[in-house]
Amino acid sequence: MIILFTTRIHCRTHRPLERSGAFDFRVMSYERLFRARSLPRATYIFSDLDRLHFWDLECAGRIHRQLGEFGARVLNDPGRFRSRFQLLRRLHARGFNDFNVWSVDESPPASAYPVFLRTDSAHRGPLTDLLTTPEELRVAIDAQIARAVPVRELMIVQYAAEPVRENLYRKLAVYRVGGRMVPALCAHQGHWKAKFGESGIAGGALYDDEYRIVSENAFGEAIRPAFDLGAIEYGRADFGLFQGRPQVYEINTNPMIRNLKTHPFPVRLRASDVAISALVDAFSRIDGPASGSRCRLADHRSIRDRLRDLYCSGRWRRVPQSP
């Protein structure tokens, strides 16, 4: 059995795994986890960590440690999780990424431009077009704050992308599942903000190349150090090639997994089948036993403290409310 913890509103991201039949894959919300008194024997994955506020992240970290002491296999330690900003800063400092990031209270050097704005937590992609001067950057920051984007969420990102051909950009991706690196389909789009891709836009030659990338897992080992630097054991790294070197833009701990059903180019359907099969196989290798004693989750609060939490929040939680 494999149990993935996620926020309730983002609990439908792993449907192909739930339906694969290759193993017992279940999704449990953090809301339910925080009320649980015990958990079955299984392999556990803590996902969606960037969507947890500080207290739930800390409580999830405590449960992670209890499961580890119980002897369960547990992926992604909430206590070691780094935000997007922290991760990208670390990747640049350690020489993996050539581009850097800054808070809005910092001033990028002149050599850093062009830059753009995005958020530290939300999965919205870039908030602006490319900004080429400090004046454009300051106007863009003020505009986002005026739109009520929290200043603590805003980050300045140095541009590091290049087209695979004129007016066409490619975003690549690789999963890590425990110790295995698993290839994913690319996203091709006619804009540097490539995120979801545009069906059929790449053409036969690039889709043939995508099939080669997926079949050979061409970038798996090259991306592994980024996961190590982020202390992430399960997730999907989104990256691009810039001047011949991989540049990781983010690592998503709750990636949307899709099995492509239709496409104008059949080779892309074959690439999707190869990628999904490799992902299912990787998960089957971390599948934990579904039988055996349950892990009892400790709650050291007094009955009075638990009742006070229930009275204040209207919910019975095994973990205390935010202090």
N, C-alpha and C positions, 0 to 999 in steps of 0.2 A: 504494500500500500504506500502511496505517495500522497501527502497532504500539503497543499499550497495555501499559505495564509495571504490574504489580500483584503483590501478595503471592500466593503459591501457593494459600492456602486461600480467597481471595476472588477467584478468577479467572473466575467464571461470571456476573459482573454485566452483561455487555454482549452476551448471546446474541442479542437481536434484530438487533444490528448485524452480528454474525458471520454470521447467516443471511440478511441482507437481499439479498445478491447484487449490491448497487449498487456495491460496491468490495471490495477485498481487506482485510479487517479481521482482525487477529490479536492475540492476547493472549500476552504473555511474562512469566513470573514473574521477580521480582528475583533469585531463587536461580539461575535460568538465565542472566540477564543478567550476574551477577557472575562467571560462568565463561566467558562468551563472549570470543572473541578478536577478532571482527569482527561488524559488523551490516550488513544490506542497506540500500540506499538506500530511504528511506521517510519518512513523517511519524511522529514519535514523541510519545507522551503519557506523562508520568510521573504515575501515579495512586496512590491508597492511601497517600499520604505520611504521614498521621497514624499509620499502623500500622508505620512503620519506626523502629527505634531509632536513636540519634544517629549511629552509625558507618555504618550502611547508608545513612542519609540523606545523609551527607557523601560517601560513595562514589558514590551516585546523582547528586549534584550535579557531581562530577568528570566523569562520563560525559555528563551534560547539556552540559557545556561542550565536550567533545570532539566531540559530535554537531553542536553549533552551529558550531564551527570548520570542520567538514567541509562545512558548507553545508546541512545538513538542517533542515527545519522541526521545532521542538521546542516542545511546550507544557508548562507548569508547571515552573518552576525549583525543584528541591528545596532549593537554597541560599537561596531567598527565601520558602520556605513558612513560614507562621505556624500555630501550634497554635490550637485553638478558642479558648482563653483569650486568646491574643495578638490574634487576629483580632477578637474581640468587644470587647476593650479599645480597639483601634484604631478600630473602627467607632463606638464611643461618643465617643472623644476627637475624632474628625473630624466629629461632628455627624450621622452617618448614622443610627445607632441612638439611641433615647431611653433605652434601658435599659443598665445597666452590669453588670459582673462583678467579683468579688473573689476573692482566694485565701482559704483558711480561716484564714490568719494575719492577715487584715485584718478590720475591723469596718465593715459597711455602715452608712451613716447611717440614722437613724430613718425618714426619708422614703422609703427604698428598699424597705421591706417592703410586700407579702409577697415572699419570695424562695424559692428551692429549690436543691437540690444536684444536680449532675451531674458527669460526669467530663470531663477535658480531651481524652482521646483516644478512649475506647471509644464505640461507637454504641449505648448502652443507653437513651438518653432520660433524663428526670428520674429521680433516685434517690429523691426524697421527694415528699410532697404539699407544698402551699404552707405556708410557715413564716411566722408573723406577728409573732414577737418574737425578740429576741436569745437568750432562754432556750431557746426551741424550736429555734433554729438550732444552739446549742451542743450540745444533746442529740442532734440529728440528726447532727452531725459526729462526735461520739463513737461513735454507733451504727454509722456507716459504717466508721470506723476499726476498730471491734471486729469487723466483718465482713471485715476484711483488705483493704478498699479502700485503696490507697496514698494517703497524705495529699497527696503531690505531684500526684496526679491530681484531687483534689477541688476543685471551684470553686463559688462562690456566684453564682447568677444571679438578677437582678431580674426579677420577673414582668412580662411585657408582652404580653398577649393579651386578646382579647375575643370573645364569641360572635357568630356571624353571625345567630343567632336563639336563643331560649331553649334552653339545654342542648345547643347544637350549635356545635362549633368547626371552623374551616377552616384548614388549613395549605396555603399556596401554594408553588409551586416554579418556578424558571427555570434553564435550562441556559445555560452559555456554552461555545461551541465556537469557539475562535480569536476572531475578531472578531464573531461572530454570537450574538445572544441568542435562545434557543429556549424556548417555553413548555412547561410540563409539566402533567399532571393535578393536581388538588387532592387533599387527604386530608380527609375529613369524619369527625368522631368526636364522640361525646357526652361528651367530657372534654377539659379544657384541654391534656392531654398528647397531643394529636392527632399521630399518627406514621404508622400504616399505613392508617387509615381503616376504616370499616364499610360494607359493600356496601348500597346502597339507602337509607341513613339520611338523606341530604340532601333527597330529594324532587325532583319535576320542576322547580320554579322555580329551585332552586340549581344543578341540573345544567344547565339552560338557560344560567344565568349562567356556569357553568364553561366551556361550549362557546364563549360569547362571549369569555371571557378568553383561551382557547387560540387561537381563530380570529384575534383582533385582536392577540395577543401584548401584552396590555394593560399588563403590568408589566416587560417586557424592559428598556427603557431606564432605568426607574426603579431597577432592581437593578444595572445595569452598574457604577456607582461602587463598590459593595461588592466586586465582583471586582477592580476596579482597586486598591482599597486593600489587598486581600489578595494582590495580584500573582498571581492565579490565572487562567489562560487556558483551562482546561477544568475543569468541575465543575458541580454543581447546588447552587444556593442555595435553602435552605428558609426561608420567611419567613411572616409573618402581618401583618395590618393592625391597628394599635393607634392609636386616636384619629385614624384617617384616614391614617396614615403607615406605609409598609412598614418592618418590623423584621426584619432578617436574623438567624436563630438559628444557622445554621452554613452552611458551604460544603463539600460532600462531593466530594472529588476522584475517588472511585470509586463513583459512584451506581449503584444497582440500576435497570436499565432494563427495564420490563415493557410488553408489548403486551397490552392488555386484550382478552380473548376473549369473556367473557360478563358480562352485567350486567342487572339488572332494568329499567333505563332505557336504551333504544336511543341516546338523545342522548349518553350518556356513551361509548358505543362509537365514535360518530362523532368525539367530542372526542379519544379515544385515537388514532384513525387520523390525525387532523390533527396531533397532537403528534408521533407517531412519524415521519410523513412529513417534517415540518419538521426533526426531528433527523437523519434519514438525509440529507436535502438539505444540512444544515450540515456533516456529516462529509464528504460527497462533495466539498465545496468546499475542504477541507484535504487531500484525498487526495494523497499524494506519489508520485513516479515509482517504479516497482518495478524498473527496470533501471538499469544503471550500476555504477560501481565501488563496492565495499563500503568501509565506514568501519572502518579498523583501530583497535582500542582499545589505547591504549598501556599498558604495564605496565613501570614503571621499576625494579622490584625485581630483585635478583640471583637466580640459580637457587637459591642457598643459602636465601634468604629464602622463595622459593616452596615449596621442599621442606619447610622448617620449618613453614610454614602447613599444608601437606598432612599432615604428621606429627601436628600438634597437633589438627587438626580432622577429619581423615579425608576431607576434601573438597578438590578442586582448584578454587581460585577465582582469577580474574584479579585481583581486588582483595584486599588483605591483610585478615587477620582483625582483629577489633576490638582496638585497643591497650589 
